[in-house]
Amino acid sequence: MRLVFAIVFGLVLGGIIHIVTVLGLPRFAADDAFTRVAGYGPDYRFNPIPRPGSGTPTLPLLDPAFAQYVCRFDLEDGPVRIRGAMPDTFWTVAVFDGHGVNTYNLSDRSFGQKPLDILVADAEQIAQIRENPPADFNDLIIVDWKADDGFAVLRIFAPNTSDQRDADASIAKATCQTAPLG
């Protein structure tokens, strides 16, 4: 009986250790999402993500019908404001933490005819901004950020070459930069 108990206990303990290891491994990986998107260009600007099938290393599970751009940021440098006039087609913006977990997502339907305007800040930065808010503070979509670093991915529906050019022109005018604290 003791032998059976020891075997069952060993199997359960081994299973728990394996599950914890597999689920915890991404947290310890050197090539996490934040590091991977660094290869697409400098921080605090939207850099194009290569389309699948382009021959350039890209991110997994990308839809080839969308032009996709990424902007890395670190809130230790201050809050980040993401702005831009988007084309008249379907688009989304998603904000990911440094581990690649999607924590905030909006689409063109959320903005109507207004341009994209999002402020990503932690609770302390939001409190400082509210003390002396900018003139357009009430029009901002504020993302209360729980991490230090992250990245925003902007996806614009662009199934053909002319749509890709329109998407590139919109992104050329879009900004992703630190914002003053008041």
C-alpha positions as CSV (number, residue, x, y, z in Angstrom):
1,M,0.0,0.0,0.0
2,R,2.8,2.4,0.8
3,L,4.4,1.6,-2.5
4,V,1.2,2.5,-4.4
5,F,0.9,5.7,-2.4
6,A,4.5,6.7,-3.1
7,I,4.1,6.0,-6.9
8,V,0.8,8.0,-7.1
9,F,2.4,10.8,-5.0
10,G,5.4,10.8,-7.3
11,L,3.3,10.9,-10.5
12,V,1.1,13.8,-9.2
13,L,4.2,15.8,-8.0
14,G,5.9,15.2,-11.3
15,G,2.8,16.3,-13.2
16,I,2.5,19.5,-11.2
17,I,6.2,20.3,-11.7
18,H,5.9,19.7,-15.5
19,I,2.8,21.9,-15.7
20,V,4.4,24.8,-13.7
21,T,7.5,24.5,-15.8
22,V,5.7,24.6,-19.1
23,L,3.4,27.5,-18.1
24,G,6.3,29.4,-16.5
25,L,8.8,29.0,-19.3
26,P,7.6,32.0,-21.4
27,R,8.3,34.3,-18.4
28,F,12.0,33.2,-18.4
29,A,12.6,33.1,-22.2
30,A,15.2,35.6,-23.5
31,D,13.4,35.9,-26.8
32,D,10.1,37.2,-25.5
33,A,7.6,39.3,-27.5
34,F,9.0,42.6,-26.4
35,T,12.5,41.6,-27.5
36,R,11.3,40.1,-30.7
37,V,9.5,43.2,-31.9
38,A,12.6,45.3,-31.1
39,G,14.1,44.0,-34.4
40,Y,11.5,45.9,-36.5
41,G,12.9,49.3,-35.7
42,P,13.4,52.0,-33.0
43,D,11.1,52.4,-30.0
44,Y,8.5,55.2,-29.9
45,R,7.5,55.0,-33.5
46,F,5.4,52.7,-35.6
47,N,7.6,50.2,-37.5
48,P,6.2,47.8,-40.2
49,I,5.9,44.2,-39.3
50,P,6.8,42.1,-42.4
51,R,3.9,40.3,-44.0
52,P,3.8,36.5,-43.8
53,G,5.4,35.0,-46.9
54,S,7.6,38.0,-47.5
55,G,10.8,36.0,-46.7
56,T,11.6,38.2,-43.7
57,P,11.1,36.8,-40.2
58,T,7.8,37.9,-38.9
59,L,5.4,37.3,-35.9
60,P,3.3,34.1,-35.8
61,L,-0.4,34.1,-36.7
62,L,-0.5,37.3,-38.7
63,D,-3.2,37.8,-41.3
64,P,-1.7,38.6,-44.7
65,A,-4.7,40.8,-45.6
66,F,-3.6,43.4,-43.0
67,A,-0.7,45.9,-42.9
68,Q,0.7,45.7,-39.4
69,Y,2.9,48.1,-37.5
70,V,4.4,47.9,-34.0
71,C,5.6,50.6,-31.5
72,R,7.6,49.6,-28.4
73,F,7.4,51.8,-25.3
74,D,8.6,51.9,-21.7
75,L,6.5,53.9,-19.2
76,E,9.6,54.7,-17.2
77,D,10.3,57.3,-19.8
78,G,6.8,58.7,-19.3
79,P,3.2,58.0,-20.5
80,V,2.8,57.2,-24.2
81,R,0.4,58.9,-26.5
82,I,-0.7,57.1,-29.7
83,R,-2.2,59.4,-32.3
84,G,-3.1,59.3,-36.0
85,A,-5.6,59.8,-38.7
86,M,-6.5,56.4,-39.9
87,P,-7.7,55.5,-43.4
88,D,-11.4,54.8,-44.2
89,T,-11.1,51.1,-43.8
90,F,-11.2,48.6,-41.0
91,W,-8.3,49.0,-38.5
92,T,-7.5,47.9,-34.9
93,V,-5.0,48.9,-32.3
94,A,-4.0,46.5,-29.6
95,V,-1.7,47.2,-26.6
96,F,0.4,44.3,-25.3
97,D,2.5,43.9,-22.2
98,G,6.2,43.0,-22.4
99,H,5.3,39.3,-22.4
100,G,3.0,39.6,-25.4
101,V,-0.3,39.4,-23.5
102,N,-3.0,41.5,-25.2
103,T,-4.3,43.8,-22.5
104,Y,-6.3,46.4,-24.5
105,N,-7.9,46.4,-27.9
106,L,-9.9,49.0,-29.9
107,S,-11.1,49.2,-33.5
108,D,-12.1,51.9,-35.9
109,R,-15.7,51.4,-34.7
110,S,-14.7,52.8,-31.3
111,F,-13.6,56.1,-32.7
112,G,-16.2,56.9,-35.3
113,Q,-14.9,59.8,-37.4
114,K,-12.5,60.9,-34.8
115,P,-8.7,60.2,-35.2
116,L,-6.9,57.6,-33.1
117,D,-5.9,59.2,-29.8
118,I,-4.9,56.9,-26.9
119,L,-2.8,57.6,-23.8
120,V,-1.1,54.7,-22.1
121,A,-0.1,55.5,-18.5
122,D,0.2,54.0,-15.1
123,A,-2.1,55.1,-12.2
124,E,0.5,57.5,-10.8
125,Q,1.1,59.2,-14.2
126,I,-2.7,59.5,-14.8
127,A,-3.1,61.2,-11.4
128,Q,-0.3,63.7,-12.3
129,I,-1.9,64.4,-15.7
130,R,-5.3,65.0,-14.1
131,E,-3.8,67.7,-11.9
132,N,-3.0,69.8,-15.0
133,P,-4.8,68.1,-17.9
134,P,-4.1,68.9,-21.6
135,A,-6.9,70.8,-23.4
136,D,-8.0,67.6,-25.2
137,F,-7.9,65.4,-22.1
138,N,-11.7,64.6,-22.3
139,D,-11.3,63.3,-25.8
140,L,-8.5,60.9,-24.9
141,I,-9.0,57.2,-24.4
142,I,-6.9,56.4,-21.4
143,V,-5.3,53.0,-20.9
144,D,-4.5,52.4,-17.2
145,W,-1.3,50.3,-17.7
146,K,-0.1,47.9,-15.0
147,A,3.4,47.1,-16.4
148,D,6.5,49.2,-17.2
149,D,7.0,48.2,-20.8
150,G,4.8,47.1,-23.7
151,F,4.1,47.6,-27.4
152,A,1.2,48.7,-29.5
153,V,0.2,46.9,-32.7
154,L,-1.8,48.8,-35.3
155,R,-3.5,46.6,-38.0
156,I,-5.0,48.2,-41.1
157,F,-7.0,46.2,-43.6
158,A,-4.9,46.4,-46.8
159,P,-5.5,43.3,-49.0
160,N,-3.9,44.8,-52.1
161,T,-0.9,47.1,-53.1
162,S,-2.9,50.3,-53.3
163,D,-4.4,49.8,-49.8
164,Q,-0.9,49.0,-48.5
165,R,0.3,52.4,-49.8
166,D,-2.7,54.1,-48.1
167,A,-1.9,52.3,-44.9
168,D,1.8,53.3,-45.1
169,A,0.8,56.9,-45.7
170,S,-1.4,56.9,-42.6
171,I,1.3,55.3,-40.5
172,A,3.9,57.8,-41.7
173,K,1.8,60.6,-40.0
174,A,0.9,58.5,-36.9
175,T,2.8,59.1,-33.7
176,C,3.7,56.9,-30.7
177,Q,5.7,59.0,-28.3
178,T,6.1,60.0,-24.7
179,A,3.7,62.6,-23.5
180,P,4.3,65.3,-20.9
181,L,2.9,64.8,-17.4
182,G,0.8,68.0,-17.4
